[in-house]
Amino acid sequence: MDTSSRQEAQQRADQIRVFQLELDNLAREGVVTLSDAQREQIGSHHHRLLEQYAHAFDIDKDSKASQLSLGMRIASLFGALALSASIFFLFYQFWGWFTTSVQVVILIAAPLIMLALTLLIQGKDHTGYFAKLAGLVTFACFVLNITMLGQIFNITPSDKALLPWAALSFLLAYACGIRLLLVAGILCMIAYVAARTGTWGGMYWLSFGQRPENFFPAAALLLLIPHFVPHRRYADFPAMYRVFGWLTVFLSMLVMAHWGDASYLDGNVNFIEGSYQVAGFVIAAFAVWLGVRKHWPEVINTGVTFFIIFLYTKLFDWWWESMPKYLFFLVLGLVAVLFLVVLKRLRASNYKSLKGESI
């Protein structure tokens, strides 16, 4: 068996299903005809592979199983949220009954026990759904641990609490292959880097959101991580870093394009806002070009989305007050049609380049 993770096994199983359907289509169209012995040999090989993958990774062998798996993912998410909320309210319901020493022991023991339970479940649960549930509860217990220990000992709130939260999120995400915990770690890292950038600029750490430019270093870090950290076992993790990196860039620029007073730059507010508007168009177009070149669909979608947002907000600033509303929305519709034409041509040129490479 040539796979090392459930994701790779599922991808191979999906490829087998697509191959079988296409082989049937080719046979009906008379393009290629295999002998009964060849079809039986291919079918037995695929059946053996699917059985091995199902035994080792509990993959979805057909479309019905895929639909059920989606329901299981949703159920595990809601179960994790419900259990986390239950633990939170349970703590507060009976917290006053315990002495300080007992409270400290409970707070330290809860995430450690849940961490051990998560790793134990991970070793036995090939589907990953129960491990995801336990991992999310572990993270919730750890967040509650840091928060309530700070309240017990009257510790001044600090952005440094984000570091252990991010560390545990990344640990669980990479140990159990949980994308949701990877997202939690990424958000903690964004908040920490932005808060540090704000404090270096003389701000109180909780006020880092008042300067959207504080998020640019975090965005750069997220975009660089996939280039320097190998992700052979988790091929979908780099896409998460890229998506949140570009989201951080574009959201910060979008705010700055309409709130120049929040910039670290000294100068005319209108000039700062106009500069960020132009930069937003340029960087969004660059993201689309980069996504096409590197075959990153998530980057293409993010770049196109924010290019349209930047364009529509600018059109709103220019013409909403001066144009009749029917004409304004007609212009928006025509712009959307223009985007469709451009993207269609871009897709066609990309197909031609891929065809040339294959030849």
Residue, then its C-alpha position, 0 to 999 in steps of 0.5 A: m500500500d503506497t499511502s501514508s495518511r487517510q487523506e492520500a488513501q481517500q484521494r486514491a480511492d476517488q481516483i479509482r472511482v473516476f477511472q472506472l467511470e471513465l473506462d466505462n464511458l470509453a468502452r461505450e464510445g468505442v475508443v478503447t476496449l479491454s479484454d475480459a481478463q484485463r478488466e478483471q485484473i484491473g477490477s481485482h487490483h482496485h478492489r484489493l486496494l479499496e479493501q486495504y484502504a478501508h481497513a487501514f483508514d476507514i475511507d469513503k468507498d462511494s458517494k453515499a459514504s462521502q455524504l455520510s462522512l460529511g454528516m459525521r464531520i458536522a456532528s463531531l464539530f457540534g459535539a465538540l462545541a457542546l462538550s466544550a460549553s458543558i465543561f465551561f458552565l460546569f466549572y462555573q457552576f461548582w467552582g466556588w465550592f472548591t479551595t484554591s489548591v483544588q481549583v489549580v489541580i483541576l485546571i492543570a489536570a483537565p487539559l492533560i487528561m484530555l490530551a492523553l485521551t485525544l492521543l489514545i483515541q487518535g491511535k484507535d480511531h482511523t476516521g479521525y472524527f472522534a479524535k477531532l472531537a476530543g482535540l477540540v475539547t482539549f483545546a477548550c480546556f486549555v484555554l479555560n485553564i490559562t484564563m481561570l489561572g490568571q483570574i485566581f492569581n490576579i495575573t494581568p492579561s497579556d498577549k503571551a497567553l496566545l502563544p501556548w494556545a497556538a502551540l497546543s493547537f498546532l500540536l493537536a492539528y499536526a498530531c491528529g490531522i485536524r484542520l479546525l485546530l490548525v485554523a485555531g492555531i493560525l488565528c492565535m498566531i495572527a493575534y499574537v504577532a499583531a499584538r506584538t507589532g502594536t506594542w512595539g509601536g507603543m500601543y497597549w496590546l489589546s488595542f492592536g486592532q486599531r492599527p490594521e497595519n499591525f496584521f501585515p507581519a502576521a500575513a507575511l509569516l503565514l504566506l512563508i510557512p508553506h515554503f519552509v515547512p514540509h507538509r507531506r502528510y497533510a497536503d491540505f494544510p499549506a492551502m489553509y496557511r495561504v488562505f488565511g495569509w491572503l485574507t489577513v492581507f486583504l482585510s487589513m488593506l480593505v479597512m485601510a482603504h476606507w480608514g486612513d486615520a488608522s495608518y502609521l503613515d503620516g500624510n494626507v488621509n485621502f492620499i493614504e486611503g487612495s494608495y491602499q485602494v490602488a495597492g488592493f487592486v494590484i495585490a489582488a491581481f497579483a494573487v490571481w496571477l500567482g494562483v494560476r501559475k502555481h495551481w493554487p485554486e484557493v489563492i485564485n478564489t481569494g484574489v478574485t473575491f477581493f478584487i471584486i470587493f475593492l472594485y465594487t466599493k470604489l464604484f459605490d464611492w464614485w457613483w452611488e450618490s450621483m447615479p440613478k439606482y437602476l443605472f448603478f446596478l446595471v453598471l455592477g452587472l456589466v462589470a460582473v459580465l466583464f469579469l466572467v469574460v476575462l476569467k473565461r479567457l484566463r481559464a482557456s489560456n491556462y488550459k492551452s498551456l497545460k495541454g502544451e506541457s502534456i504534449 
